[in-house]
Amino acid sequence: MEIKVGRYRLRPFRRGDEPSIAENINDRKIERYTLNIPHPYGLKEARQWVDFNRRLARDPKATQVNFAIDLDGRVIGGLGMFRMNGHSAEIGYWLGVKYWGQGIVPRAVKALTRYAMKALGLRRVYAKVFPVNKASARVLEKCGYKYEGRMVKADVKHGRPVDALLFARTR
């Protein structure tokens, strides 16, 4: 399955993506703003991610789906939905730092949210962002997500509890 978003495509991860994934995700700024992306992030981690997603695509009971943000055949970012339960799902995303500020993520989040609600029939898509990640909160607001509140000590990062801001879009 593929979703066209302007000059970008949201598509499944595939073999051969590893170098562009590693190049674009291996940045402390991305690790800082995400819960599960480590730093450093090299070809080994990228291979594991691609292999994981290839297995996931074959699983009819999968509760997660991930897409590469593709620009001219190169992965410049990713987004996906997880904790999918037939009614709702959590959305998450990352984008290579050199592509920040170009409006790519808002368009991708809008497209994936539309797909989730229309094609998958979800009624709620939500996201959690760290309070320090003001740009991500703005992305969600631009995409029609409403701020629902602060989740105190909702997650653990580097062994320490961290707060998260909860945003959701419903139909």
TIVEXZA-62592 format. One record per residue: residue number from 1; x, y, z of N, C-alpha, C in turn. Coordinates in steps of 0.05 Angstrom, whole numbers, plus 5000, padded with zeros to 4 digits. Layout:
<sites>
<site gupa="NUM" n_east="X" n_north="Y" n_up="Z" ca_east="X" ca_north="Y" ca_up="Z" c_east="X" c_north="Y" c_up="Z"/>
...
</sites>
This chain:
<sites>
<site gupa="1" n_east="5017" n_north="4977" n_up="5000" ca_east="5000" ca_north="5000" ca_up="5000" c_east="5018" c_north="5025" c_up="5000"/>
<site gupa="2" n_east="5010" n_north="5044" n_up="4984" ca_east="5026" ca_north="5069" ca_up="4982" c_east="5006" c_north="5092" c_up="4982"/>
<site gupa="3" n_east="5015" n_north="5115" n_up="4995" ca_east="4999" ca_north="5139" ca_up="4996" c_east="5016" c_north="5161" c_up="4984"/>
<site gupa="4" n_east="5006" n_north="5175" n_up="4964" ca_east="5020" ca_north="5197" ca_up="4951" c_east="5015" c_north="5222" c_up="4967"/>
<site gupa="5" n_east="5036" n_north="5237" n_up="4974" ca_east="5033" ca_north="5262" ca_up="4990" c_east="5051" c_north="5283" c_up="4976"/>
<site gupa="6" n_east="5039" n_north="5298" n_up="4957" ca_east="5055" ca_north="5317" ca_up="4942" c_east="5077" c_north="5303" c_up="4927"/>
<site gupa="7" n_east="5102" n_north="5313" n_up="4930" ca_east="5124" ca_north="5300" ca_up="4917" c_east="5136" c_north="5277" c_up="4933"/>
<site gupa="8" n_east="5123" n_north="5270" n_up="4955" ca_east="5133" ca_north="5248" ca_up="4973" c_east="5113" c_north="5225" c_up="4971"/>
<site gupa="9" n_east="5123" n_north="5202" n_up="4979" ca_east="5106" ca_north="5178" ca_up="4980" c_east="5108" c_north="5166" c_up="5008"/>
<site gupa="10" n_east="5087" n_north="5156" n_up="5018" ca_east="5087" ca_north="5139" ca_up="5042" c_east="5085" c_north="5111" c_up="5032"/>
<site gupa="11" n_east="5105" n_north="5095" n_up="5037" ca_east="5105" ca_north="5068" ca_up="5026" c_east="5118" c_north="5049" c_up="5046"/>
<site gupa="12" n_east="5115" n_north="5023" n_up="5042" ca_east="5127" ca_north="5004" ca_up="5060" c_east="5158" c_north="5006" c_up="5059"/>
<site gupa="13" n_east="5171" n_north="4999" n_up="5081" ca_east="5200" ca_north="4997" ca_up="5082" c_east="5208" c_north="4973" c_up="5066"/>
<site gupa="14" n_east="5231" n_north="4974" n_up="5052" ca_east="5240" ca_north="4952" ca_up="5036" c_east="5270" c_north="4950" c_up="5037"/>
<site gupa="15" n_east="5280" n_north="4926" n_up="5029" ca_east="5309" ca_north="4922" ca_up="5027" c_east="5320" c_north="4944" c_up="5009"/>
<site gupa="16" n_east="5343" n_north="4954" n_up="5017" ca_east="5356" ca_north="4975" ca_up="5002" c_east="5352" c_north="5002" c_up="5015"/>
<site gupa="17" n_east="5333" n_north="5004" n_up="5034" ca_east="5327" ca_north="5029" ca_up="5048" c_east="5348" c_north="5035" c_up="5070"/>
<site gupa="18" n_east="5363" n_north="5015" n_up="5078" ca_east="5379" ca_north="5017" ca_up="5102" c_east="5399" c_north="5040" c_up="5101"/>
<site gupa="19" n_east="5414" n_north="5045" n_up="5080" ca_east="5432" ca_north="5068" ca_up="5080" c_east="5418" c_north="5095" c_up="5084"/>
<site gupa="20" n_east="5396" n_north="5100" n_up="5071" ca_east="5383" ca_north="5126" ca_up="5074" c_east="5369" c_north="5128" c_up="5101"/>
<site gupa="21" n_east="5359" n_north="5106" n_up="5112" ca_east="5348" ca_north="5107" ca_up="5139" c_east="5370" c_north="5115" c_up="5159"/>
<site gupa="22" n_east="5392" n_north="5100" n_up="5158" ca_east="5414" ca_north="5106" ca_up="5177" c_east="5424" c_north="5134" c_up="5174"/>
<site gupa="23" n_east="5427" n_north="5143" n_up="5150" ca_east="5437" ca_north="5171" ca_up="5145" c_east="5418" c_north="5192" c_up="5157"/>
<site gupa="24" n_east="5392" n_north="5188" n_up="5154" ca_east="5373" ca_north="5209" ca_up="5162" c_east="5363" c_north="5207" c_up="5191"/>
<site gupa="25" n_east="5365" n_north="5183" n_up="5203" ca_east="5355" ca_north="5180" ca_up="5230" c_east="5377" c_north="5183" c_up="5252"/>
<site gupa="26" n_east="5402" n_north="5180" n_up="5244" ca_east="5424" ca_north="5180" ca_up="5262" c_east="5432" c_north="5208" c_up="5271"/>
<site gupa="27" n_east="5416" n_north="5219" n_up="5288" ca_east="5420" ca_north="5247" ca_up="5298" c_east="5410" c_north="5249" c_up="5327"/>
<site gupa="28" n_east="5426" n_north="5261" n_up="5344" ca_east="5417" ca_north="5264" ca_up="5372" c_east="5391" c_north="5279" c_up="5374"/>
<site gupa="29" n_east="5386" n_north="5298" n_up="5356" ca_east="5361" ca_north="5313" ca_up="5358" c_east="5336" c_north="5295" c_up="5354"/>
<site gupa="30" n_east="5339" n_north="5275" n_up="5337" ca_east="5317" ca_north="5256" ca_up="5333" c_east="5314" c_north="5239" c_up="5357"/>
<site gupa="31" n_east="5336" n_north="5228" n_up="5367" ca_east="5335" ca_north="5212" ca_up="5392" c_east="5323" c_north="5227" c_up="5415"/>
<site gupa="32" n_east="5330" n_north="5252" n_up="5417" ca_east="5320" ca_north="5269" ca_up="5440" c_east="5289" c_north="5271" c_up="5440"/>
<site gupa="33" n_east="5278" n_north="5272" n_up="5416" ca_east="5249" ca_north="5277" ca_up="5415" c_east="5232" c_north="5252" c_up="5411"/>
<site gupa="34" n_east="5245" n_north="5229" n_up="5410" ca_east="5230" ca_north="5204" ca_up="5407" c_east="5234" c_north="5185" c_up="5430"/>
<site gupa="35" n_east="5216" n_north="5167" n_up="5433" ca_east="5218" ca_north="5148" ca_up="5456" c_east="5235" c_north="5124" c_up="5450"/>
<site gupa="36" n_east="5234" n_north="5114" n_up="5425" ca_east="5246" ca_north="5088" ca_up="5420" c_east="5268" c_north="5088" c_up="5399"/>
<site gupa="37" n_east="5277" n_north="5111" n_up="5389" ca_east="5298" ca_north="5112" ca_up="5369" c_east="5324" c_north="5117" c_up="5384"/>
<site gupa="38" n_east="5343" n_north="5098" n_up="5382" ca_east="5369" ca_north="5101" ca_up="5396" c_east="5388" c_north="5119" c_up="5380"/>
<site gupa="39" n_east="5409" n_north="5127" n_up="5394" ca_east="5432" ca_north="5140" ca_up="5381" c_east="5457" c_north="5128" c_up="5393"/>
<site gupa="40" n_east="5476" n_north="5120" n_up="5378" ca_east="5477" ca_north="5121" ca_up="5349" c_east="5458" c_north="5100" c_up="5336"/>
<site gupa="41" n_east="5451" n_north="5105" n_up="5311" ca_east="5433" ca_north="5088" ca_up="5296" c_east="5447" c_north="5083" c_up="5269"/>
<site gupa="42" n_east="5456" n_north="5059" n_up="5265" ca_east="5472" ca_north="5053" ca_up="5241" c_east="5458" c_north="5033" c_up="5223"/>
<site gupa="43" n_east="5473" n_north="5022" n_up="5205" ca_east="5462" ca_north="5003" ca_up="5185" c_east="5451" c_north="4978" c_up="5199"/>
<site gupa="44" n_east="5463" n_north="4969" n_up="5220" ca_east="5452" ca_north="4945" ca_up="5234" c_east="5424" c_north="4950" c_up="5244"/>
<site gupa="45" n_east="5420" n_north="4973" n_up="5257" ca_east="5393" ca_north="4980" ca_up="5267" c_east="5373" c_north="4983" c_up="5244"/>
<site gupa="46" n_east="5383" n_north="4996" n_up="5223" ca_east="5365" ca_north="5000" ca_up="5199" c_east="5357" c_north="4973" c_up="5187"/>
<site gupa="47" n_east="5376" n_north="4954" n_up="5185" ca_east="5370" ca_north="4927" ca_up="5175" c_east="5349" c_north="4914" c_up="5192"/>
<site gupa="48" n_east="5352" n_north="4916" n_up="5219" ca_east="5333" ca_north="4904" ca_up="5237" c_east="5305" c_north="4917" c_up="5233"/>
<site gupa="49" n_east="5304" n_north="4943" n_up="5229" ca_east="5279" ca_north="4957" ca_up="5225" c_east="5265" c_north="4948" c_up="5199"/>
<site gupa="50" n_east="5280" n_north="4946" n_up="5178" ca_east="5269" ca_north="4937" ca_up="5152" c_east="5259" c_north="4908" c_up="5155"/>
<site gupa="51" n_east="5275" n_north="4891" n_up="5167" ca_east="5267" ca_north="4863" ca_up="5170" c_east="5242" c_north="4861" c_up="5187"/>
<site gupa="52" n_east="5241" n_north="4876" n_up="5209" ca_east="5217" ca_north="4877" ca_up="5226" c_east="5192" c_north="4884" c_up="5210"/>
<site gupa="53" n_east="5194" n_north="4905" n_up="5194" ca_east="5171" ca_north="4915" ca_up="5179" c_east="5164" c_north="4896" c_up="5156"/>
<site gupa="54" n_east="5182" n_north="4882" n_up="5145" ca_east="5176" ca_north="4862" ca_up="5125" c_east="5160" c_north="4838" c_up="5137"/>
<site gupa="55" n_east="5168" n_north="4830" n_up="5161" ca_east="5153" ca_north="4809" ca_up="5176" c_east="5125" c_north="4820" c_up="5183"/>
<site gupa="56" n_east="5124" n_north="4844" n_up="5193" ca_east="5099" ca_north="4856" ca_up="5201" c_east="5079" c_north="4857" c_up="5178"/>
<site gupa="57" n_east="5088" n_north="4863" n_up="5154" ca_east="5071" ca_north="4866" ca_up="5131" c_east="5058" c_north="4839" c_up="5124"/>
<site gupa="58" n_east="5070" n_north="4817" n_up="5132" ca_east="5059" ca_north="4790" ca_up="5126" c_east="5041" c_north="4780" c_up="5148"/>
<site gupa="59" n_east="5038" n_north="4795" n_up="5170" ca_east="5023" ca_north="4786" ca_up="5193" c_east="4994" c_north="4797" c_up="5192"/>
<site gupa="60" n_east="4975" n_north="4780" n_up="5187" ca_east="4947" ca_north="4790" ca_up="5184" c_east="4936" c_north="4801" c_up="5211"/>
<site gupa="61" n_east="4948" n_north="4794" n_up="5233" ca_east="4939" ca_north="4803" ca_up="5259" c_east="4955" c_north="4826" c_up="5270"/>
<site gupa="62" n_east="4971" n_north="4838" n_up="5254" ca_east="4989" ca_north="4860" ca_up="5263" c_east="4973" c_north="4883" c_up="5274"/>
<site gupa="63" n_east="4983" n_north="4894" n_up="5296" ca_east="4971" ca_north="4918" ca_up="5308" c_east="4988" c_north="4942" c_up="5304"/>
<site gupa="64" n_east="5005" n_north="4941" n_up="5284" ca_east="5023" ca_north="4963" ca_up="5278" c_east="5027" c_north="4964" c_up="5248"/>
<site gupa="65" n_east="5030" n_north="4988" n_up="5237" ca_east="5037" ca_north="4991" ca_up="5209" c_east="5056" c_north="5015" c_up="5207"/>
<site gupa="66" n_east="5077" n_north="5012" n_up="5191" ca_east="5097" ca_north="5034" ca_up="5188" c_east="5102" c_north="5040" c_up="5159"/>
<site gupa="67" n_east="5107" n_north="5065" n_up="5154" ca_east="5112" ca_north="5074" ca_up="5127" c_east="5138" c_north="5090" c_up="5126"/>
<site gupa="68" n_east="5152" n_north="5087" n_up="5104" ca_east="5175" ca_north="5104" ca_up="5098" c_east="5164" c_north="5130" c_up="5085"/>
<site gupa="69" n_east="5176" n_north="5153" n_up="5092" ca_east="5171" ca_north="5177" ca_up="5077" c_east="5193" c_north="5178" c_up="5056"/>
<site gupa="70" n_east="5184" n_north="5174" n_up="5031" ca_east="5202" ca_north="5170" ca_up="5009" c_east="5204" c_north="5195" c_up="4991"/>
<site gupa="71" n_east="5228" n_north="5204" n_up="4986" ca_east="5232" ca_north="5226" ca_up="4967" c_east="5252" c_north="5215" c_up="4947"/>
<site gupa="72" n_east="5243" n_north="5212" n_up="4922" ca_east="5260" ca_north="5203" ca_up="4901" c_east="5274" c_north="5176" c_up="4907"/>
<site gupa="73" n_east="5259" n_north="5158" n_up="4920" ca_east="5270" ca_north="5131" ca_up="4925" c_east="5287" c_north="5129" c_up="4950"/>
<site gupa="74" n_east="5290" n_north="5151" n_up="4965" ca_east="5306" ca_north="5151" ca_up="4990" c_east="5287" c_north="5156" c_up="5014"/>
<site gupa="75" n_east="5293" n_north="5142" n_up="5036" ca_east="5278" ca_north="5146" ca_up="5060" c_east="5288" c_north="5170" c_up="5075"/>
<site gupa="76" n_east="5271" n_north="5190" n_up="5078" ca_east="5279" ca_north="5215" ca_up="5093" c_east="5265" c_north="5216" c_up="5120"/>
<site gupa="77" n_east="5247" n_north="5198" n_up="5125" ca_east="5233" ca_north="5197" ca_up="5150" c_east="5215" c_north="5173" c_up="5151"/>
<site gupa="78" n_east="5199" n_north="5171" n_up="5173" ca_east="5181" ca_north="5149" ca_up="5176" c_east="5158" c_north="5157" c_up="5193"/>
<site gupa="79" n_east="5136" n_north="5144" n_up="5190" ca_east="5113" ca_north="5147" ca_up="5208" c_east="5097" c_north="5121" c_up="5208"/>
<site gupa="80" n_east="5083" n_north="5118" n_up="5229" ca_east="5067" ca_north="5094" ca_up="5232" c_east="5046" c_north="5096" c_up="5253"/>
<site gupa="81" n_east="5030" n_north="5075" n_up="5254" ca_east="5010" ca_north="5073" ca_up="5275" c_east="5014" c_north="5047" c_up="5289"/>
<site gupa="82" n_east="5011" n_north="5048" n_up="5315" ca_east="5014" ca_north="5024" ca_up="5332" c_east="4993" c_north="5024" c_up="5353"/>
<site gupa="83" n_east="4991" n_north="5002" n_up="5368" ca_east="4969" ca_north="4998" ca_up="5387" c_east="4942" c_north="5000" c_up="5372"/>
<site gupa="84" n_east="4941" n_north="4991" n_up="5347" ca_east="4916" ca_north="4991" ca_up="5332" c_east="4898" c_north="4970" c_up="5343"/>
<site gupa="85" n_east="4873" n_north="4978" n_up="5349" ca_east="4855" ca_north="4958" ca_up="5361" c_east="4827" c_north="4958" c_up="5347"/>
<site gupa="86" n_east="4825" n_north="4968" n_up="5323" ca_east="4799" ca_north="4968" ca_up="5309" c_east="4783" c_north="4994" c_up="5315"/>
<site gupa="87" n_east="4789" n_north="5007" n_up="5336" ca_east="4776" ca_north="5032" ca_up="5343" c_east="4795" c_north="5056" c_up="5343"/>
<site gupa="88" n_east="4819" n_north="5051" n_up="5353" ca_east="4839" ca_north="5073" ca_up="5355" c_east="4867" c_north="5063" c_up="5350"/>
<site gupa="89" n_east="4885" n_north="5082" n_up="5347" ca_east="4913" ca_north="5075" ca_up="5343" c_east="4930" c_north="5100" c_up="5352"/>
<site gupa="90" n_east="4954" n_north="5094" n_up="5359" ca_east="4973" ca_north="5116" ca_up="5365" c_east="4990" c_north="5120" c_up="5341"/>
<site gupa="91" n_east="4996" n_north="5145" n_up="5335" ca_east="5013" ca_north="5152" ca_up="5312" c_east="5039" c_north="5163" c_up="5322"/>
<site gupa="92" n_east="5060" n_north="5157" n_up="5307" ca_east="5087" ca_north="5168" ca_up="5313" c_east="5102" c_north="5173" c_up="5288"/>
<site gupa="93" n_east="5122" n_north="5190" n_up="5289" ca_east="5136" ca_north="5198" ca_up="5265" c_east="5164" c_north="5209" c_up="5272"/>
<site gupa="94" n_east="5181" n_north="5209" n_up="5251" ca_east="5207" ca_north="5222" ca_up="5253" c_east="5214" c_north="5232" c_up="5224"/>
<site gupa="95" n_east="5232" n_north="5251" n_up="5223" ca_east="5241" ca_north="5262" ca_up="5197" c_east="5270" c_north="5270" c_up="5200"/>
<site gupa="96" n_east="5286" n_north="5264" n_up="5179" ca_east="5314" ca_north="5272" ca_up="5179" c_east="5316" c_north="5302" c_up="5184"/>
<site gupa="97" n_east="5335" n_north="5310" n_up="5200" ca_east="5338" ca_north="5338" ca_up="5209" c_east="5340" c_north="5358" c_up="5186"/>
<site gupa="98" n_east="5354" n_north="5350" n_up="5165" ca_east="5358" ca_north="5369" ca_up="5142" c_east="5331" c_north="5374" c_up="5127"/>
<site gupa="99" n_east="5310" n_north="5359" n_up="5134" ca_east="5284" ca_north="5363" ca_up="5121" c_east="5264" c_north="5377" c_up="5139"/>
<site gupa="100" n_east="5272" n_north="5384" n_up="5164" ca_east="5254" ca_north="5397" ca_up="5183" c_east="5246" c_north="5425" c_up="5171"/>
<site gupa="101" n_east="5222" n_north="5434" n_up="5179" ca_east="5213" ca_north="5460" ca_up="5172" c_east="5203" c_north="5463" c_up="5144"/>
<site gupa="102" n_east="5199" n_north="5441" n_up="5129" ca_east="5190" ca_north="5443" ca_up="5102" c_east="5161" c_north="5434" c_up="5098"/>
<site gupa="103" n_east="5147" n_north="5429" n_up="5120" ca_east="5118" ca_north="5421" ca_up="5119" c_east="5114" c_north="5392" c_up="5111"/>
<site gupa="104" n_east="5135" n_north="5376" n_up="5111" ca_east="5132" ca_north="5348" ca_up="5103" c_east="5116" c_north="5332" c_up="5123"/>
<site gupa="105" n_east="5123" n_north="5334" n_up="5148" ca_east="5109" ca_north="5318" ca_up="5169" c_east="5080" c_north="5325" c_up="5171"/>
<site gupa="106" n_east="5072" n_north="5350" n_up="5172" ca_east="5043" ca_north="5356" ca_up="5173" c_east="5027" c_north="5343" c_up="5150"/>
<site gupa="107" n_east="5038" n_north="5344" n_up="5126" ca_east="5024" ca_north="5332" ca_up="5103" c_east="5023" c_north="5301" c_up="5106"/>
<site gupa="108" n_east="5045" n_north="5289" n_up="5116" ca_east="5045" ca_north="5260" ca_up="5120" c_east="5026" c_north="5252" c_up="5142"/>
<site gupa="109" n_east="5026" n_north="5266" n_up="5164" ca_east="5008" ca_north="5260" ca_up="5186" c_east="4979" c_north="5262" c_up="5178"/>
<site gupa="110" n_east="4972" n_north="5284" n_up="5163" ca_east="4945" ca_north="5287" ca_up="5153" c_east="4937" c_north="5263" c_up="5135"/>
<site gupa="111" n_east="4955" n_north="5256" n_up="5117" ca_east="4949" ca_north="5234" ca_up="5099" c_east="4945" c_north="5207" c_up="5114"/>
<site gupa="112" n_east="4962" n_north="5201" n_up="5133" ca_east="4960" ca_north="5176" ca_up="5147" c_east="4935" c_north="5177" c_up="5165"/>
<site gupa="113" n_east="4929" n_north="5199" n_up="5177" ca_east="4905" ca_north="5201" ca_up="5194" c_east="4880" c_north="5197" c_up="5177"/>
<site gupa="114" n_east="4879" n_north="5209" n_up="5153" ca_east="4856" ca_north="5205" ca_up="5135" c_east="4854" c_north="5176" c_up="5128"/>
<site gupa="115" n_east="4876" n_north="5163" n_up="5121" ca_east="4876" ca_north="5134" ca_up="5114" c_east="4865" c_north="5118" c_up="5138"/>
<site gupa="116" n_east="4875" n_north="5124" n_up="5162" ca_east="4867" ca_north="5109" ca_up="5186" c_east="4837" c_north="5111" c_up="5190"/>
<site gupa="117" n_east="4826" n_north="5134" n_up="5186" ca_east="4797" ca_north="5138" ca_up="5192" c_east="4779" c_north="5128" c_up="5169"/>
<site gupa="118" n_east="4788" n_north="5132" n_up="5145" ca_east="4771" ca_north="5124" ca_up="5122" c_east="4775" c_north="5095" c_up="5115"/>
<site gupa="119" n_east="4799" n_north="5087" n_up="5109" ca_east="4804" ca_north="5060" ca_up="5099" c_east="4804" c_north="5039" c_up="5122"/>
<site gupa="120" n_east="4814" n_north="5047" n_up="5145" ca_east="4814" ca_north="5028" ca_up="5167" c_east="4791" c_north="5030" c_up="5186"/>
<site gupa="121" n_east="4775" n_north="5052" n_up="5184" ca_east="4752" ca_north="5056" ca_up="5200" c_east="4757" c_north="5063" c_up="5229"/>
<site gupa="122" n_east="4781" n_north="5073" n_up="5235" ca_east="4787" ca_north="5081" ca_up="5262" c_east="4771" c_north="5106" c_up="5270"/>
<site gupa="123" n_east="4764" n_north="5108" n_up="5295" ca_east="4749" ca_north="5132" ca_up="5305" c_east="4767" c_north="5151" c_up="5320"/>
<site gupa="124" n_east="4791" n_north="5141" n_up="5328" ca_east="4809" ca_north="5158" ca_up="5344" c_east="4838" c_north="5152" c_up="5336"/>
<site gupa="125" n_east="4853" n_north="5172" n_up="5331" ca_east="4882" ca_north="5170" ca_up="5327" c_east="4894" c_north="5190" c_up="5346"/>
<site gupa="126" n_east="4914" n_north="5180" n_up="5362" ca_east="4925" ca_north="5197" ca_up="5382" c_east="4956" c_north="5196" c_up="5381"/>
<site gupa="127" n_east="4968" n_north="5216" n_up="5393" ca_east="4997" ca_north="5218" ca_up="5394" c_east="5006" c_north="5228" c_up="5421"/>
<site gupa="128" n_east="5030" n_north="5219" n_up="5429" ca_east="5042" ca_north="5230" ca_up="5453" c_east="5068" c_north="5243" c_up="5445"/>
<site gupa="129" n_east="5073" n_north="5267" n_up="5456" ca_east="5098" ca_north="5280" ca_up="5450" c_east="5110" c_north="5290" c_up="5476"/>
<site gupa="130" n_east="5137" n_north="5291" n_up="5477" ca_east="5150" ca_north="5302" ca_up="5500" c_east="5144" c_north="5332" c_up="5502"/>
<site gupa="131" n_east="5140" n_north="5343" n_up="5526" ca_east="5134" ca_north="5372" ca_up="5529" c_east="5155" c_north="5390" c_up="5515"/>
<site gupa="132" n_east="5180" n_north="5381" n_up="5514" ca_east="5201" ca_north="5397" ca_up="5502" c_east="5199" c_north="5398" c_up="5471"/>
<site gupa="133" n_east="5183" n_north="5380" n_up="5460" ca_east="5181" ca_north="5378" ca_up="5431" c_east="5158" c_north="5395" c_up="5420"/>
<site gupa="134" n_east="5162" n_north="5421" n_up="5422" ca_east="5141" ca_north="5440" ca_up="5414" c_east="5134" c_north="5439" c_up="5384"/>
<site gupa="135" n_east="5154" n_north="5433" n_up="5367" ca_east="5149" ca_north="5431" ca_up="5339" c_east="5130" c_north="5408" c_up="5332"/>
<site gupa="136" n_east="5133" n_north="5386" n_up="5346" ca_east="5115" ca_north="5363" ca_up="5342" c_east="5087" c_north="5369" c_up="5351"/>
<site gupa="137" n_east="5085" n_north="5383" n_up="5374" ca_east="5058" ca_north="5391" ca_up="5383" c_east="5045" c_north="5409" c_up="5363"/>
<site gupa="138" n_east="5060" n_north="5427" n_up="5350" ca_east="5049" ca_north="5445" ca_up="5330" c_east="5040" c_north="5429" c_up="5305"/>
<site gupa="139" n_east="5055" n_north="5409" n_up="5298" ca_east="5048" ca_north="5391" ca_up="5275" c_east="5020" c_north="5379" c_up="5281"/>
<site gupa="140" n_east="5017" n_north="5368" n_up="5304" ca_east="4991" ca_north="5355" ca_up="5311" c_east="4968" c_north="5375" c_up="5310"/>
<site gupa="141" n_east="4973" n_north="5398" n_up="5321" ca_east="4951" ca_north="5419" ca_up="5321" c_east="4944" c_north="5427" c_up="5293"/>
<site gupa="142" n_east="4964" n_north="5430" n_up="5275" ca_east="4960" ca_north="5437" ca_up="5247" c_east="4943" c_north="5415" c_up="5233"/>
<site gupa="143" n_east="4945" n_north="5391" n_up="5243" ca_east="4932" ca_north="5368" ca_up="5231" c_east="4904" c_north="5363" c_up="5244"/>
<site gupa="144" n_east="4895" n_north="5381" n_up="5260" ca_east="4869" ca_north="5378" ca_up="5272" c_east="4867" c_north="5362" c_up="5298"/>
<site gupa="145" n_east="4890" n_north="5355" n_up="5309" ca_east="4891" ca_north="5340" ca_up="5334" c_east="4886" c_north="5360" c_up="5357"/>
<site gupa="146" n_east="4872" n_north="5351" n_up="5376" ca_east="4866" ca_north="5368" ca_up="5400" c_east="4882" c_north="5359" c_up="5423"/>
<site gupa="147" n_east="4892" n_north="5379" n_up="5438" ca_east="4908" ca_north="5374" ca_up="5462" c_east="4889" c_north="5363" c_up="5484"/>
<site gupa="148" n_east="4895" n_north="5340" n_up="5495" ca_east="4878" ca_north="5328" ca_up="5515" c_east="4890" c_north="5329" c_up="5543"/>
<site gupa="149" n_east="4915" n_north="5335" n_up="5546" ca_east="4927" ca_north="5338" ca_up="5572" c_east="4955" c_north="5327" c_up="5575"/>
<site gupa="150" n_east="4966" n_north="5332" n_up="5598" ca_east="4993" ca_north="5323" ca_up="5604" c_east="4991" c_north="5297" c_up="5620"/>
<site gupa="151" n_east="5006" n_north="5277" n_up="5610" ca_east="5007" ca_north="5251" ca_up="5623" c_east="5033" c_north="5250" c_up="5640"/>
<site gupa="152" n_east="5030" n_north="5252" n_up="5665" ca_east="5053" ca_north="5254" ca_up="5683" c_east="5066" c_north="5227" c_up="5686"/>
<site gupa="153" n_east="5092" n_north="5226" n_up="5681" ca_east="5109" ca_north="5202" ca_up="5683" c_east="5096" c_north="5179" c_up="5666"/>
<site gupa="154" n_east="5088" n_north="5186" n_up="5642" ca_east="5074" ca_north="5167" ca_up="5624" c_east="5093" c_north="5146" c_up="5612"/>
<site gupa="155" n_east="5118" n_north="5154" n_up="5608" ca_east="5137" ca_north="5136" ca_up="5595" c_east="5163" c_north="5137" c_up="5610"/>
<site gupa="156" n_east="5181" n_north="5119" n_up="5601" ca_east="5208" ca_north="5118" ca_up="5613" c_east="5228" c_north="5122" c_up="5590"/>
<site gupa="157" n_east="5246" n_north="5141" n_up="5593" ca_east="5267" ca_north="5146" ca_up="5574" c_east="5294" c_north="5147" c_up="5589"/>
<site gupa="158" n_east="5313" n_north="5132" n_up="5579" ca_east="5339" ca_north="5130" ca_up="5593" c_east="5336" c_north="5123" c_up="5622"/>
<site gupa="159" n_east="5317" n_north="5106" n_up="5628" ca_east="5313" ca_north="5096" ca_up="5655" c_east="5299" c_north="5116" c_up="5674"/>
<site gupa="160" n_east="5289" n_north="5138" n_up="5663" ca_east="5276" ca_north="5158" ca_up="5680" c_east="5248" c_north="5163" c_up="5670"/>
<site gupa="161" n_east="5228" n_north="5166" n_up="5689" ca_east="5201" ca_north="5173" ca_up="5680" c_east="5200" c_north="5200" c_up="5667"/>
<site gupa="162" n_east="5184" n_north="5202" n_up="5646" ca_east="5181" ca_north="5228" ca_up="5632" c_east="5152" c_north="5233" c_up="5626"/>
<site gupa="163" n_east="5145" n_north="5258" n_up="5626" ca_east="5117" ca_north="5266" ca_up="5620" c_east="5113" c_north="5265" c_up="5590"/>
<site gupa="164" n_east="5087" n_north="5264" n_up="5582" ca_east="5080" ca_north="5265" ca_up="5554" c_east="5055" c_north="5282" c_up="5551"/>
<site gupa="165" n_east="5054" n_north="5297" n_up="5529" ca_east="5030" ca_north="5312" ca_up="5522" c_east="5013" c_north="5295" c_up="5503"/>
<site gupa="166" n_east="4987" n_north="5292" n_up="5509" ca_east="4970" ca_north="5275" ca_up="5493" c_east="4953" c_north="5292" c_up="5475"/>
<site gupa="167" n_east="4953" n_north="5285" n_up="5449" ca_east="4937" ca_north="5297" ca_up="5428" c_east="4921" c_north="5276" c_up="5415"/>
<site gupa="168" n_east="4896" n_north="5283" n_up="5405" ca_east="4880" ca_north="5263" ca_up="5391" c_east="4863" c_north="5276" c_up="5371"/>
<site gupa="169" n_east="4857" n_north="5260" n_up="5350" ca_east="4838" ca_north="5268" ca_up="5330" c_east="4816" c_north="5246" c_up="5329"/>
<site gupa="170" n_east="4791" n_north="5255" n_up="5329" ca_east="4769" ca_north="5235" ca_up="5329" c_east="4750" c_north="5241" c_up="5306"/>
<site gupa="171" n_east="4734" n_north="5221" n_up="5300" ca_east="4712" ca_north="5226" ca_up="5280" c_east="4687" c_north="5214" c_up="5292"/>
</sites>
